[in-house]
Amino acid sequence: MLNVPHRLLRLLLIGLLIAILVLLARHGAGTVGPLSTQEFGSLAYKLAILVFLSAALLTMFRERFTQAVTAALLWVAVGLVLVIGYSYRFEVTDVADRVMAELIPGHVISHGRTIMVARTSAGDFDITAHVNGARVPMVLDTGASSVVLTQQDAKAAGLPIAMLDYTVAIDTANGRTRAAPVTLDRVTIGGLEERSVEALIVQPGQLRTSLLGMSFLNRLQSWQVSGDRLILKGYP
């Protein structure tokens, strides 16, 4: 039973010796068939590793060649899975982000200075933003000329709500009301961050959710709604 593995090992050794001889003979030519000498040398090096591993397996499993081959194939399969997973890591991450966007309203898929948000079942674009570092859920409202914050979100962002002056008349779902103009230090959504963003704070009880309006969107290089996806792109 040992003749087969020994014969295979001899063939590998012969193949390695031939590869080395060819490499030495063609070193000056720069190529070995379709491969450069460097590529061919790399192939020969990998073949040498294969010979070494084969010899090690035969030494470890002299009487169990089948088990040795099975173990080798298992590790080859594991290696291939790891290589494929690493090669397609960005696609896997993208799929995971898309699933999260569907399951968690407001989840932002961020790729550098470009972000994407999925439309909710209600038809809105819920967006998780950070205002002055505080987490603030928002809804996209392209009809709003400015970012609009509720009293609660303004307080969470550390704004001096006790000193606000409500001088701006605005229309909300609850009717006409007044809001206080402020300037936000920073508004962050995924990989996008804008500083000194003009905003309004509505009076208590006038708005259920803060709004992402045009004072933020106009800072971007582009924004668009494509199907059920909102895509925001900042300047490089």
C-alpha positions as semicolon CSV with decimal commas, in nm:
position;residue;x (nm);y (nm);z (nm)
1;M;0,000;0,000;0,000
2;L;0,298;0,232;0,051
3;N;0,406;0,212;-0,314
4;V;0,143;0,462;-0,429
5;P;0,231;0,748;-0,192
6;H;0,603;0,690;-0,238
7;R;0,559;0,696;-0,614
8;L;0,369;1,025;-0,589
9;L;0,643;1,174;-0,374
10;R;0,907;1,068;-0,623
11;L;0,710;1,229;-0,905
12;L;0,687;1,554;-0,707
13;L;1,063;1,549;-0,644
14;I;1,134;1,485;-1,010
15;G;0,899;1,767;-1,109
16;L;1,072;2,002;-0,868
17;L;1,417;1,906;-1,001
18;I;1,303;1,965;-1,360
19;A;1,157;2,304;-1,261
20;I;1,488;2,408;-1,105
21;L;1,685;2,296;-1,411
22;V;1,451;2,483;-1,646
23;L;1,476;2,794;-1,430
24;L;1,856;2,783;-1,439
25;A;1,862;2,722;-1,813
26;R;1,618;3,005;-1,895
27;H;1,742;3,257;-1,641
28;G;1,908;3,469;-1,906
29;A;1,605;3,459;-2,140
30;G;1,375;3,619;-1,883
31;T;1,079;3,390;-1,960
32;V;0,979;3,026;-1,929
33;G;0,698;2,972;-2,174
34;P;0,416;3,219;-2,092
35;L;0,564;3,290;-1,747
36;S;0,844;3,522;-1,649
37;T;1,139;3,362;-1,470
38;Q;1,022;3,531;-1,151
39;E;0,673;3,382;-1,185
40;F;0,817;3,041;-1,272
41;G;1,051;3,062;-0,974
42;S;0,755;3,139;-0,750
43;L;0,574;2,836;-0,890
44;A;0,878;2,617;-0,823
45;Y;0,900;2,752;-0,469
46;K;0,537;2,659;-0,406
47;L;0,603;2,316;-0,554
48;A;0,891;2,273;-0,308
49;I;0,653;2,355;-0,022
50;L;0,410;2,098;-0,159
51;V;0,686;1,836;-0,164
52;F;0,782;1,919;0,192
53;L;0,423;1,897;0,313
54;S;0,370;1,572;0,126
55;A;0,679;1,420;0,286
56;A;0,564;1,538;0,627
57;L;0,221;1,385;0,577
58;L;0,370;1,055;0,462
59;T;0,595;1,048;0,767
60;M;0,308;1,120;1,003
61;F;0,065;0,880;0,838
62;R;0,276;0,592;0,708
63;E;0,002;0,340;0,760
64;R;-0,288;0,577;0,709
65;F;-0,246;0,732;0,368
66;T;-0,622;0,776;0,319
67;Q;-0,650;0,970;0,644
68;A;-0,354;1,185;0,540
69;V;-0,512;1,271;0,205
70;T;-0,846;1,346;0,374
71;A;-0,677;1,575;0,627
72;A;-0,487;1,752;0,353
73;L;-0,802;1,806;0,146
74;L;-0,982;1,938;0,454
75;W;-0,712;2,198;0,517
76;V;-0,708;2,290;0,148
77;A;-1,086;2,345;0,163
78;V;-1,050;2,559;0,476
79;G;-0,775;2,761;0,309
80;L;-0,989;2,817;0,000
81;V;-1,282;2,936;0,211
82;L;-1,056;3,182;0,394
83;V;-0,905;3,310;0,069
84;I;-1,246;3,351;-0,096
85;G;-1,386;3,519;0,215
86;Y;-1,095;3,764;0,222
87;S;-1,120;3,831;-0,153
88;Y;-1,492;3,913;-0,129
89;R;-1,482;4,079;0,215
90;F;-1,617;4,408;0,081
91;E;-1,911;4,237;-0,092
92;V;-1,991;4,045;0,227
93;T;-1,981;4,368;0,426
94;D;-2,206;4,535;0,171
95;V;-2,463;4,254;0,194
96;A;-2,454;4,273;0,575
97;D;-2,508;4,650;0,561
98;R;-2,805;4,608;0,329
99;V;-2,963;4,353;0,562
100;M;-2,907;4,587;0,860
101;A;-3,062;4,874;0,666
102;E;-3,377;4,669;0,608
103;L;-3,401;4,543;0,967
104;I;-3,301;4,860;1,156
105;P;-3,469;5,186;1,044
106;G;-3,216;5,467;1,023
107;H;-2,915;5,239;0,978
108;V;-2,663;5,415;0,758
109;I;-2,455;5,227;0,501
110;S;-2,134;5,427;0,482
111;H;-1,860;5,400;0,220
112;G;-1,620;5,683;0,289
113;R;-1,788;6,010;0,196
114;T;-2,089;5,834;0,043
115;I;-2,377;5,700;0,249
116;M;-2,699;5,516;0,169
117;V;-3,020;5,480;0,369
118;A;-3,311;5,247;0,292
119;R;-3,668;5,371;0,280
120;T;-3,888;5,246;0,565
121;S;-4,216;5,060;0,519
122;A;-4,393;5,391;0,591
123;G;-4,223;5,546;0,288
124;D;-3,991;5,780;0,481
125;F;-3,615;5,793;0,508
126;D;-3,530;5,760;0,875
127;I;-3,172;5,864;0,939
128;T;-2,957;5,824;1,248
129;A;-2,751;6,141;1,278
130;H;-2,523;6,281;1,546
131;V;-2,562;6,646;1,641
132;N;-2,272;6,783;1,845
133;G;-2,192;6,420;1,926
134;A;-2,543;6,331;2,050
135;R;-2,743;6,063;1,869
136;V;-3,046;6,221;1,701
137;P;-3,303;6,026;1,492
138;M;-3,416;6,232;1,193
139;V;-3,649;6,208;0,896
140;L;-3,548;6,343;0,555
141;D;-3,756;6,647;0,463
142;T;-3,651;6,818;0,142
143;G;-3,931;7,070;0,195
144;A;-3,759;7,201;0,506
145;S;-3,515;7,482;0,431
146;S;-3,315;7,394;0,739
147;V;-3,233;7,117;0,982
148;V;-3,510;7,125;1,242
149;L;-3,468;6,987;1,594
150;T;-3,720;6,899;1,858
151;Q;-3,675;7,038;2,208
152;Q;-3,561;6,699;2,338
153;D;-3,300;6,654;2,065
154;A;-3,174;7,010;2,108
155;K;-3,131;6,948;2,480
156;A;-2,947;6,619;2,412
157;A;-2,713;6,807;2,174
158;G;-2,623;7,047;2,455
159;L;-2,793;7,354;2,309
160;P;-2,901;7,633;2,551
161;I;-3,275;7,583;2,510
162;A;-3,354;7,812;2,805
163;M;-3,204;8,108;2,620
164;L;-3,368;8,053;2,281
165;D;-3,554;8,330;2,099
166;Y;-3,838;8,194;1,882
167;T;-3,843;8,450;1,604
168;V;-3,886;8,235;1,289
169;A;-4,234;8,138;1,169
170;I;-4,254;7,783;1,024
171;D;-4,524;7,539;0,915
172;T;-4,540;7,192;1,072
173;A;-4,784;6,902;1,066
174;N;-4,946;7,058;1,373
175;G;-4,991;7,392;1,202
176;R;-4,802;7,719;1,202
177;T;-4,558;7,775;1,487
178;R;-4,237;7,955;1,569
179;A;-3,881;7,830;1,592
180;A;-3,550;7,955;1,724
181;P;-3,252;7,985;1,487
182;V;-2,925;7,827;1,601
183;T;-2,596;7,712;1,451
184;L;-2,494;7,353;1,516
185;D;-2,125;7,289;1,574
186;R;-2,134;6,968;1,373
187;V;-2,380;6,728;1,215
188;T;-2,252;6,378;1,137
189;I;-2,422;6,106;0,934
190;G;-2,208;5,799;0,872
191;G;-1,889;5,917;0,703
192;L;-2,030;6,266;0,636
193;E;-1,964;6,551;0,877
194;E;-2,058;6,914;0,827
195;R;-1,974;7,196;1,067
196;S;-2,151;7,521;1,150
197;V;-2,484;7,399;1,013
198;E;-2,779;7,638;1,038
199;A;-3,079;7,487;1,215
200;L;-3,408;7,566;1,384
201;I;-3,544;7,448;1,716
202;V;-3,921;7,427;1,741
203;Q;-4,126;7,505;2,046
204;P;-4,214;7,216;2,280
205;G;-4,471;6,967;2,148
206;Q;-4,472;7,102;1,792
207;L;-4,267;6,827;1,625
208;R;-4,241;6,454;1,692
209;T;-3,914;6,389;1,506
210;S;-3,625;6,611;1,405
211;L;-3,592;6,685;1,034
212;L;-3,292;6,666;0,804
213;G;-3,345;6,966;0,578
214;M;-3,170;7,157;0,304
215;S;-2,918;7,344;0,523
216;F;-2,737;7,009;0,549
217;L;-2,819;6,868;0,204
218;N;-2,696;7,182;0,027
219;R;-2,352;7,124;0,178
220;L;-2,311;6,797;-0,009
221;Q;-2,168;6,731;-0,352
222;S;-2,488;6,549;-0,444
223;W;-2,791;6,373;-0,304
224;Q;-3,054;6,165;-0,478
225;V;-3,333;5,917;-0,422
226;S;-3,284;5,604;-0,631
227;G;-3,577;5,365;-0,591
228;D;-3,596;5,286;-0,220
229;R;-3,248;5,422;-0,148
230;L;-3,137;5,767;-0,042
231;I;-2,778;5,833;-0,151
232;L;-2,579;6,122;-0,003
233;K;-2,234;6,205;-0,135
234;G;-1,998;6,453;0,028
235;Y;-1,710;6,636;-0,130
236;P;-1,376;6,447;-0,122
